[in-house]
Amino acid sequence: MVEKELLELIQTSIITDAVKLDEHHEADFYSEKFDLYGELKCVNGWYPRLMIEKKKYDELMLLPGKKRYICSTTRGVYSWDLNKIVIPDDWWK
């Protein structure tokens, strides 16, 4: 799956008003209905840690509203509410 397909899946099932944002924006999509910014990642395989890049995380956390990290893998699609997860600074090392 590629990001375009993942966004289409989201738009047709869960976040129907998700709008793709400009490639230079901090997030990949925005939903006005949920006041939500989302970051998409597509992995062709499986990794024990489906982590978001620190730079991307820091940029997303500066945006208003809710933030989600949504990752598709060969084992399924996973989603994290970044507003509810506290990531200690030493985790990134």
C-alpha positions as CSV (number, residue, x, y, z in Angstrom):
1,M,0.0,0.0,0.0
2,V,1.2,3.5,-0.7
3,E,0.2,6.7,1.1
4,K,-2.4,7.7,-1.6
5,E,-4.2,4.3,-1.1
6,L,-4.0,4.6,2.7
7,L,-5.5,8.1,2.6
8,E,-8.3,6.8,0.3
9,L,-9.0,4.0,2.7
10,I,-9.3,6.5,5.6
11,Q,-11.5,8.8,3.5
12,T,-13.9,6.0,2.6
13,S,-14.2,4.4,6.0
14,I,-13.3,6.5,9.1
15,I,-12.4,10.1,8.4
16,T,-14.6,10.9,5.4
17,D,-13.6,14.6,5.3
18,A,-9.8,14.0,5.4
19,V,-8.1,16.3,2.9
20,K,-4.6,15.8,1.6
21,L,-2.3,18.6,2.5
22,D,0.5,20.2,0.5
23,E,3.7,18.1,0.5
24,H,5.5,20.9,2.4
25,H,3.0,20.9,5.3
26,E,3.9,19.3,8.6
27,A,1.0,16.8,8.3
28,D,-0.2,14.6,5.4
29,F,-3.9,15.3,5.9
30,Y,-6.4,17.3,7.9
31,S,-10.0,16.7,9.0
32,E,-12.1,19.7,9.9
33,K,-14.8,17.5,11.4
34,F,-12.4,16.0,14.0
35,D,-10.0,19.0,14.1
36,L,-7.3,16.4,13.4
37,Y,-3.9,16.4,11.6
38,G,-2.6,13.0,10.5
39,E,0.8,11.7,9.5
40,L,0.8,8.6,7.2
41,K,3.5,6.0,6.8
42,C,3.4,2.9,4.6
43,V,5.8,0.1,5.4
44,N,6.3,-2.8,3.0
45,G,6.9,-5.4,5.7
46,W,6.8,-5.4,9.5
47,Y,9.0,-3.9,12.2
48,P,8.7,-4.3,15.9
49,R,8.9,-0.5,16.4
50,L,6.7,1.4,13.9
51,M,8.1,4.7,15.0
52,I,7.5,8.2,13.8
53,E,10.6,10.3,13.0
54,K,11.5,12.7,15.7
55,K,11.5,15.7,13.4
56,K,8.1,14.8,12.1
57,Y,6.7,14.2,15.6
58,D,8.1,17.6,16.8
59,E,6.5,19.4,13.9
60,L,3.1,17.7,14.3
61,M,3.0,18.5,18.0
62,L,3.3,22.2,17.3
63,L,0.0,22.1,15.3
64,P,-3.3,22.9,17.0
65,G,-5.9,20.2,17.5
66,K,-5.6,16.5,17.6
67,K,-2.7,14.5,15.9
68,R,-2.6,10.9,14.7
69,Y,0.2,8.7,13.3
70,I,-1.3,6.1,11.0
71,C,1.0,3.3,9.7
72,S,0.1,0.6,7.2
73,T,2.1,-2.7,7.2
74,T,1.8,-6.1,5.7
75,R,0.1,-7.1,9.0
76,G,-2.5,-4.3,9.0
77,V,-3.0,-0.7,9.7
78,Y,-2.1,0.8,13.1
79,S,-3.0,4.2,14.5
80,W,-1.8,6.2,17.5
81,D,-3.3,9.2,19.1
82,L,-0.2,11.4,19.6
83,N,-2.0,13.7,22.0
84,K,-2.3,10.8,24.5
85,I,1.2,9.4,24.2
86,V,4.1,10.9,26.2
87,I,7.4,10.2,24.6
88,P,10.4,10.8,26.9
89,D,13.3,12.6,25.2
90,D,15.7,9.8,25.8
91,W,13.5,7.4,23.8
92,W,14.7,9.0,20.6
93,K,18.3,8.0,21.3
